[in-house]
Amino acid sequence: MKLKYFPLVTLLFLLPLAVKADDIEKIADLLKQGNAHELAKMFSSNVDMNILDETNVYSKAQSEMILDKFFKENKPHAVKLLHRVSSNPNYNFGVAILSTDKGKFRISYTLREINKVMVVIELRIETEKT
C-alpha cells in the first residue's frame, strides 16, 4: 500500500526544484530567441553587466538596450544550457553557450529573489574559448 503513493511523494519533493529551474531555462530560451525585451522583464532595477569585457552597472532600461544591440550584432541560432545551480531558494545561477552567426558566446547569469520574485542581478557575455 505504501508504494502506491511513492511517485506522488517523490514528485512533491522535487517540484520546488523544478519550479526554480524554470527561470534558468526561461532565460536560456529568451537568449536563443534574442528577445531582449522579454528578458529585461526579468531584470532587477539595476543589473551588473559584463558584455565582451565592457563592465558596468546599468538600469533595467539601459540593460535592455545594450542586450538588444548585442543580439542585433550577433543573431542567435541555438543555446545549450551547460550548468545550473538552483539549490539555494534565494539565488540561482545559470551558464549557457549561445551560438550566433558570428560565433559562440558563454553567457552566465545570476538570479536573486527580491520581493518574492527571482530577478536577474548579473549577466556576463564572453566569447567562448574553444
Disulfide bonds with the S-S distance in Angstrom:
none
